[in-house]
């Protein structure tokens, strides 16, 4: 299975999902918590680049450049 991105709401100590996930019972997953808006702006300055945070965000979110599109 390729990666899955889904929004959730944190409420009373649990993440509430809008729909069931296509997973088997007992299947292990890796969870990355990322607030809306992405992490590029907070990471700006860690990369050696002359591009603006907006340019880096656009590059990071471009589906043609995504890690899931790599062979």
Biopython code that builds the backbone (N, CA, C, O; Angstrom):
import numpy as np
from Bio.PDB.StructureBuilder import StructureBuilder

atoms = [
    (1, "UNK", "N", (0.846, -1.182, 0.000)),
    (1, "UNK", "CA", (0.000, 0.000, 0.000)),
    (1, "UNK", "C", (0.888, 1.242, 0.000)),
    (1, "UNK", "O", (1.862, 1.321, 0.749)),
    (2, "UNK", "N", (0.546, 2.192, -0.836)),
    (2, "UNK", "CA", (1.270, 3.462, -0.840)),
    (2, "UNK", "C", (0.837, 4.275, 0.365)),
    (2, "UNK", "O", (-0.093, 3.895, 1.076)),
    (3, "UNK", "N", (1.518, 5.404, 0.597)),
    (3, "UNK", "CA", (1.187, 6.282, 1.708)),
    (3, "UNK", "C", (-0.238, 6.798, 1.620)),
    (3, "UNK", "O", (-0.820, 6.869, 0.538)),
    (4, "UNK", "N", (-0.777, 7.149, 2.737)),
    (4, "UNK", "CA", (-2.136, 7.660, 2.829)),
    (4, "UNK", "C", (-2.094, 8.952, 3.622)),
    (4, "UNK", "O", (-1.478, 9.009, 4.686)),
    (5, "UNK", "N", (-2.735, 9.973, 3.121)),
    (5, "UNK", "CA", (-2.816, 11.245, 3.835)),
    (5, "UNK", "C", (-4.276, 11.495, 4.159)),
    (5, "UNK", "O", (-5.130, 11.443, 3.274)),
    (6, "UNK", "N", (-4.567, 11.766, 5.425)),
    (6, "UNK", "CA", (-5.937, 11.999, 5.868)),
    (6, "UNK", "C", (-5.917, 13.010, 7.003)),
    (6, "UNK", "O", (-5.043, 12.962, 7.868)),
    (7, "UNK", "N", (-6.869, 13.915, 6.999)),
    (7, "UNK", "CA", (-6.962, 14.877, 8.090)),
    (7, "UNK", "C", (-7.694, 14.238, 9.259)),
    (7, "UNK", "O", (-8.552, 13.376, 9.067)),
    (8, "UNK", "N", (-7.358, 14.658, 10.456)),
    (8, "UNK", "CA", (-7.993, 14.158, 11.666)),
    (8, "UNK", "C", (-8.157, 15.313, 12.640)),
    (8, "UNK", "O", (-7.511, 16.352, 12.504)),
    (9, "UNK", "N", (-9.015, 15.124, 13.611)),
    (9, "UNK", "CA", (-9.235, 16.100, 14.677)),
    (9, "UNK", "C", (-8.780, 15.470, 15.990)),
    (9, "UNK", "O", (-9.171, 14.350, 16.319)),
    (10, "UNK", "N", (-7.952, 16.199, 16.734)),
    (10, "UNK", "CA", (-7.519, 15.725, 18.052)),
    (10, "UNK", "C", (-8.551, 16.171, 19.062)),
    (10, "UNK", "O", (-8.811, 17.366, 19.203)),
    (11, "UNK", "N", (-9.145, 15.215, 19.771)),
    (11, "UNK", "CA", (-10.223, 15.527, 20.716)),
    (11, "UNK", "C", (-10.170, 14.565, 21.899)),
    (11, "UNK", "O", (-10.191, 13.347, 21.720)),
    (12, "UNK", "N", (-10.101, 15.108, 23.084)),
    (12, "UNK", "CA", (-10.103, 14.307, 24.307)),
    (12, "UNK", "C", (-9.047, 13.197, 24.288)),
    (12, "UNK", "O", (-9.319, 12.065, 24.686)),
    (13, "UNK", "N", (-7.852, 13.530, 23.825)),
    (13, "UNK", "CA", (-6.752, 12.579, 23.863)),
    (13, "UNK", "C", (-6.713, 11.560, 22.737)),
    (13, "UNK", "O", (-5.889, 10.646, 22.770)),
    (14, "UNK", "N", (-7.587, 11.692, 21.739)),
    (14, "UNK", "CA", (-7.606, 10.728, 20.634)),
    (14, "UNK", "C", (-7.750, 11.456, 19.302)),
    (14, "UNK", "O", (-8.321, 12.544, 19.237)),
    (15, "UNK", "N", (-7.232, 10.850, 18.253)),
    (15, "UNK", "CA", (-7.408, 11.389, 16.913)),
    (15, "UNK", "C", (-8.704, 10.843, 16.330)),
    (15, "UNK", "O", (-8.903, 9.630, 16.280)),
    (16, "UNK", "N", (-9.572, 11.725, 15.895)),
    (16, "UNK", "CA", (-10.859, 11.345, 15.300)),
    (16, "UNK", "C", (-10.722, 11.436, 13.788)),
    (16, "UNK", "O", (-10.406, 12.500, 13.255)),
    (17, "UNK", "N", (-10.957, 10.327, 13.094)),
    (17, "UNK", "CA", (-10.845, 10.276, 11.644)),
    (17, "UNK", "C", (-12.221, 10.444, 10.998)),
    (17, "UNK", "O", (-13.228, 10.034, 11.575)),
    (18, "UNK", "N", (-12.270, 11.041, 9.813)),
    (18, "UNK", "CA", (-13.555, 11.260, 9.160)),
    (18, "UNK", "C", (-14.153, 10.005, 8.546)),
    (18, "UNK", "O", (-15.347, 9.977, 8.250)),
    (19, "UNK", "N", (-13.350, 8.965, 8.348)),
    (19, "UNK", "CA", (-13.830, 7.721, 7.743)),
    (19, "UNK", "C", (-12.907, 6.579, 8.154)),
    (19, "UNK", "O", (-11.792, 6.830, 8.612)),
    (20, "UNK", "N", (-13.340, 5.341, 8.002)),
    (20, "UNK", "CA", (-12.459, 4.204, 8.306)),
    (20, "UNK", "C", (-11.266, 4.173, 7.363)),
    (20, "UNK", "O", (-11.342, 4.636, 6.225)),
    (21, "UNK", "N", (-10.171, 3.623, 7.852)),
    (21, "UNK", "CA", (-8.957, 3.503, 7.043)),
    (21, "UNK", "C", (-8.912, 2.133, 6.373)),
    (21, "UNK", "O", (-9.443, 1.162, 6.913)),
    (22, "UNK", "N", (-8.280, 2.046, 5.196)),
    (22, "UNK", "CA", (-8.166, 0.762, 4.490)),
    (22, "UNK", "C", (-7.022, -0.086, 5.051)),
    (22, "UNK", "O", (-6.056, -0.381, 4.347)),
    (23, "UNK", "N", (-7.139, -0.472, 6.315)),
    (23, "UNK", "CA", (-6.101, -1.233, 7.001)),
    (23, "UNK", "C", (-6.686, -2.508, 7.579)),
    (23, "UNK", "O", (-7.880, -2.579, 7.870)),
    (24, "UNK", "N", (-5.839, -3.516, 7.742)),
    (24, "UNK", "CA", (-6.244, -4.753, 8.391)),
    (24, "UNK", "C", (-6.059, -4.622, 9.893)),
    (24, "UNK", "O", (-5.196, -3.869, 10.344)),
    (25, "UNK", "N", (-6.853, -5.341, 10.673)),
    (25, "UNK", "CA", (-6.669, -5.349, 12.118)),
    (25, "UNK", "C", (-5.264, -5.830, 12.443)),
    (25, "UNK", "O", (-4.808, -6.831, 11.890)),
    (26, "UNK", "N", (-4.585, -5.136, 13.322)),
    (26, "UNK", "CA", (-3.241, -5.500, 13.746)),
    (26, "UNK", "C", (-2.142, -5.016, 12.814)),
    (26, "UNK", "O", (-0.962, -5.244, 13.082)),
    (27, "UNK", "N", (-2.508, -4.352, 11.726)),
    (27, "UNK", "CA", (-1.499, -3.856, 10.788)),
    (27, "UNK", "C", (-0.722, -2.703, 11.411)),
    (27, "UNK", "O", (-1.319, -1.771, 11.949)),
    (28, "UNK", "N", (0.604, -2.761, 11.340)),
    (28, "UNK", "CA", (1.448, -1.692, 11.869)),
    (28, "UNK", "C", (1.494, -0.541, 10.872)),
    (28, "UNK", "O", (1.518, -0.761, 9.661)),
    (29, "UNK", "N", (1.507, 0.678, 11.383)),
    (29, "UNK", "CA", (1.592, 1.874, 10.544)),
    (29, "UNK", "C", (2.559, 2.852, 11.181)),
    (29, "UNK", "O", (2.869, 2.745, 12.368)),
    (30, "UNK", "N", (3.037, 3.807, 10.392)),
    (30, "UNK", "CA", (3.863, 4.901, 10.887)),
    (30, "UNK", "C", (2.996, 6.148, 10.817)),
    (30, "UNK", "O", (2.394, 6.421, 9.778)),
    (31, "UNK", "N", (2.922, 6.898, 11.886)),
    (31, "UNK", "CA", (2.103, 8.106, 11.930)),
    (31, "UNK", "C", (3.018, 9.315, 12.062)),
    (31, "UNK", "O", (3.911, 9.341, 12.909)),
    (32, "UNK", "N", (2.788, 10.318, 11.215)),
    (32, "UNK", "CA", (3.510, 11.581, 11.268)),
    (32, "UNK", "C", (2.481, 12.660, 11.564)),
    (32, "UNK", "O", (1.538, 12.834, 10.793)),
    (33, "UNK", "N", (2.638, 13.379, 12.651)),
    (33, "UNK", "CA", (1.716, 14.443, 13.022)),
    (33, "UNK", "C", (2.218, 15.741, 12.413)),
    (33, "UNK", "O", (3.350, 16.154, 12.662)),
    (34, "UNK", "N", (1.378, 16.380, 11.617)),
    (34, "UNK", "CA", (1.753, 17.622, 10.944)),
    (34, "UNK", "C", (0.567, 18.577, 10.994)),
    (34, "UNK", "O", (-0.496, 18.253, 10.464)),
    (35, "UNK", "N", (0.716, 19.734, 11.609)),
    (35, "UNK", "CA", (-0.384, 20.691, 11.636)),
    (35, "UNK", "C", (-0.692, 21.181, 10.223)),
    (35, "UNK", "O", (0.186, 21.159, 9.360)),
    (36, "UNK", "N", (-1.925, 21.621, 9.975)),
    (36, "UNK", "CA", (-2.272, 22.155, 8.662)),
    (36, "UNK", "C", (-1.316, 23.268, 8.254)),
    (36, "UNK", "O", (-0.849, 24.033, 9.098)),
    (37, "UNK", "N", (-1.026, 23.357, 6.957)),
    (37, "UNK", "CA", (-0.118, 24.384, 6.464)),
    (37, "UNK", "C", (1.268, 23.840, 6.181)),
    (37, "UNK", "O", (2.091, 24.534, 5.583)),
    (38, "UNK", "N", (1.543, 22.624, 6.594)),
    (38, "UNK", "CA", (2.816, 21.994, 6.270)),
    (38, "UNK", "C", (3.940, 22.393, 7.201)),
    (38, "UNK", "O", (3.769, 23.190, 8.124)),
    (39, "UNK", "N", (5.093, 21.811, 6.928)),
    (39, "UNK", "CA", (6.256, 22.037, 7.782)),
    (39, "UNK", "C", (7.350, 22.804, 7.074)),
    (39, "UNK", "O", (8.378, 23.106, 7.681)),
    (40, "UNK", "N", (7.159, 23.129, 5.806)),
    (40, "UNK", "CA", (8.228, 23.787, 5.058)),
    (40, "UNK", "C", (8.616, 25.112, 5.686)),
    (40, "UNK", "O", (9.805, 25.401, 5.820)),
    (41, "UNK", "N", (7.643, 25.923, 6.074)),
    (41, "UNK", "CA", (7.946, 27.225, 6.665)),
    (41, "UNK", "C", (8.749, 27.116, 7.946)),
    (41, "UNK", "O", (9.659, 27.913, 8.173)),
    (42, "UNK", "N", (8.427, 26.134, 8.793)),
    (42, "UNK", "CA", (9.165, 25.960, 10.050)),
    (42, "UNK", "C", (10.565, 25.426, 9.804)),
    (42, "UNK", "O", (11.463, 25.659, 10.613)),
    (43, "UNK", "N", (10.770, 24.702, 8.685)),
    (43, "UNK", "CA", (12.073, 24.148, 8.384)),
    (43, "UNK", "C", (12.933, 25.088, 7.561)),
    (43, "UNK", "O", (14.103, 24.805, 7.304)),
    (44, "UNK", "N", (12.352, 26.209, 7.145)),
    (44, "UNK", "CA", (13.102, 27.146, 6.309)),
    (44, "UNK", "C", (14.320, 27.635, 7.080)),
    (44, "UNK", "O", (14.217, 28.035, 8.240)),
    (45, "UNK", "N", (15.446, 27.599, 6.439)),
    (45, "UNK", "CA", (16.695, 27.972, 7.090)),
    (45, "UNK", "C", (17.541, 26.756, 7.409)),
    (45, "UNK", "O", (18.757, 26.872, 7.567)),
    (46, "UNK", "N", (16.915, 25.585, 7.507)),
    (46, "UNK", "CA", (17.659, 24.357, 7.733)),
    (46, "UNK", "C", (18.255, 23.843, 6.430)),
    (46, "UNK", "O", (19.269, 23.145, 6.434)),
    (47, "UNK", "N", (17.619, 24.193, 5.318)),
    (47, "UNK", "CA", (18.115, 23.815, 4.007)),
    (47, "UNK", "C", (19.038, 24.905, 3.484)),
    (47, "UNK", "O", (18.832, 26.087, 3.763)),
    (48, "UNK", "N", (20.030, 24.519, 2.745)),
    (48, "UNK", "CA", (20.877, 25.512, 2.099)),
    (48, "UNK", "C", (20.249, 25.844, 0.760)),
    (48, "UNK", "O", (20.532, 25.189, -0.244)),
    (49, "UNK", "N", (19.403, 26.852, 0.741)),
    (49, "UNK", "CA", (18.687, 27.241, -0.467)),
    (49, "UNK", "C", (18.484, 28.750, -0.466)),
    (49, "UNK", "O", (18.345, 29.385, 0.579)),
    (50, "UNK", "N", (18.471, 29.293, -1.668)),
    (50, "UNK", "CA", (18.188, 30.720, -1.801)),
    (50, "UNK", "C", (16.718, 30.963, -2.112)),
    (50, "UNK", "O", (16.307, 32.108, -2.300)),
    (51, "UNK", "N", (15.922, 29.898, -2.169)),
    (51, "UNK", "CA", (14.504, 30.024, -2.483)),
    (51, "UNK", "C", (13.721, 30.491, -1.253)),
    (51, "UNK", "O", (14.136, 30.282, -0.113)),
    (52, "UNK", "N", (12.593, 31.120, -1.515)),
    (52, "UNK", "CA", (11.728, 31.597, -0.431)),
    (52, "UNK", "C", (10.950, 30.423, 0.178)),
    (52, "UNK", "O", (10.844, 29.367, -0.446)),
    (53, "UNK", "N", (10.408, 30.596, 1.387)),
    (53, "UNK", "CA", (9.573, 29.546, 1.978)),
    (53, "UNK", "C", (8.403, 29.172, 1.073)),
    (53, "UNK", "O", (8.036, 27.999, 1.000)),
    (54, "UNK", "N", (7.809, 30.148, 0.384)),
    (54, "UNK", "CA", (6.690, 29.847, -0.514)),
    (54, "UNK", "C", (7.130, 28.969, -1.680)),
    (54, "UNK", "O", (6.417, 28.039, -2.059)),
    (55, "UNK", "N", (8.304, 29.258, -2.256)),
    (55, "UNK", "CA", (8.828, 28.427, -3.343)),
    (55, "UNK", "C", (9.091, 27.003, -2.859)),
    (55, "UNK", "O", (8.747, 26.040, -3.544)),
    (56, "UNK", "N", (9.698, 26.868, -1.686)),
    (56, "UNK", "CA", (9.989, 25.539, -1.146)),
    (56, "UNK", "C", (8.704, 24.769, -0.850)),
    (56, "UNK", "O", (8.635, 23.561, -1.075)),
    (57, "UNK", "N", (7.688, 25.469, -0.348)),
    (57, "UNK", "CA", (6.397, 24.823, -0.077)),
    (57, "UNK", "C", (5.800, 24.304, -1.386)),
    (57, "UNK", "O", (5.303, 23.179, -1.435)),
    (58, "UNK", "N", (5.846, 25.111, -2.440)),
    (58, "UNK", "CA", (5.297, 24.709, -3.728)),
    (58, "UNK", "C", (6.047, 23.486, -4.280)),
    (58, "UNK", "O", (5.428, 22.560, -4.804)),
    (59, "UNK", "N", (7.353, 23.488, -4.160)),
    (59, "UNK", "CA", (8.152, 22.349, -4.613)),
    (59, "UNK", "C", (7.816, 21.105, -3.792)),
    (59, "UNK", "O", (7.642, 20.020, -4.348)),
    (60, "UNK", "N", (7.725, 21.258, -2.487)),
    (60, "UNK", "CA", (7.462, 20.120, -1.605)),
    (60, "UNK", "C", (6.095, 19.507, -1.867)),
    (60, "UNK", "O", (5.923, 18.298, -1.712)),
    (61, "UNK", "N", (5.127, 20.314, -2.259)),
    (61, "UNK", "CA", (3.769, 19.811, -2.459)),
    (61, "UNK", "C", (3.468, 19.438, -3.908)),
    (61, "UNK", "O", (2.370, 18.962, -4.193)),
    (62, "UNK", "N", (4.403, 19.638, -4.824)),
    (62, "UNK", "CA", (4.190, 19.313, -6.235)),
    (62, "UNK", "C", (4.099, 17.797, -6.393)),
    (62, "UNK", "O", (5.068, 17.096, -6.099)),
    (63, "UNK", "N", (2.948, 17.268, -6.855)),
    (63, "UNK", "CA", (2.790, 15.816, -6.970)),
    (63, "UNK", "C", (3.775, 15.178, -7.946)),
    (63, "UNK", "O", (4.106, 14.002, -7.799)),
    (64, "UNK", "N", (4.245, 15.924, -8.929)),
    (64, "UNK", "CA", (5.214, 15.366, -9.874)),
    (64, "UNK", "C", (6.585, 15.173, -9.244)),
    (64, "UNK", "O", (7.400, 14.416, -9.770)),
    (65, "UNK", "N", (6.855, 15.839, -8.132)),
    (65, "UNK", "CA", (8.141, 15.725, -7.458)),
    (65, "UNK", "C", (8.054, 14.916, -6.174)),
    (65, "UNK", "O", (9.051, 14.765, -5.468)),
    (66, "UNK", "N", (6.875, 14.394, -5.863)),
    (66, "UNK", "CA", (6.641, 13.686, -4.598)),
    (66, "UNK", "C", (7.391, 12.377, -4.490)),
    (66, "UNK", "O", (7.690, 11.735, -5.497)),
    (67, "UNK", "N", (7.692, 11.986, -3.273)),
    (67, "UNK", "CA", (8.419, 10.737, -3.011)),
    (67, "UNK", "C", (7.605, 9.520, -3.440)),
    (67, "UNK", "O", (8.173, 8.500, -3.829)),
    (68, "UNK", "N", (6.268, 9.623, -3.372)),
    (68, "UNK", "CA", (5.436, 8.498, -3.759)),
    (68, "UNK", "C", (5.438, 8.290, -5.275)),
    (68, "UNK", "O", (5.045, 7.221, -5.742)),
    (69, "UNK", "N", (5.863, 9.266, -6.036)),
    (69, "UNK", "CA", (5.932, 9.135, -7.484)),
    (69, "UNK", "C", (7.264, 8.576, -7.951)),
    (69, "UNK", "O", (7.425, 8.278, -9.134)),
    (70, "UNK", "N", (8.217, 8.429, -7.049)),
    (70, "UNK", "CA", (9.539, 7.913, -7.419)),
    (70, "UNK", "C", (9.431, 6.426, -7.734)),
    (70, "UNK", "O", (8.623, 5.730, -7.120)),
    (71, "UNK", "N", (10.238, 5.916, -8.692)),
    (71, "UNK", "CA", (10.197, 4.484, -9.027)),
    (71, "UNK", "C", (10.728, 3.620, -7.901)),
    (71, "UNK", "O", (10.760, 2.396, -8.025)),
]
sb = StructureBuilder()
sb.init_structure("model")
sb.init_model(0)
sb.init_chain("A")
sb.init_seg("    ")
for serial, (resi, resn, name, xyz) in enumerate(atoms, 1):
    if name == "N":
        sb.init_residue(resn, " ", resi, " ")
    sb.init_atom(name, np.array(xyz, "f"), 0.0, 1.0, " ", f" {name:<3s}", serial, name[0])
structure = sb.get_structure()
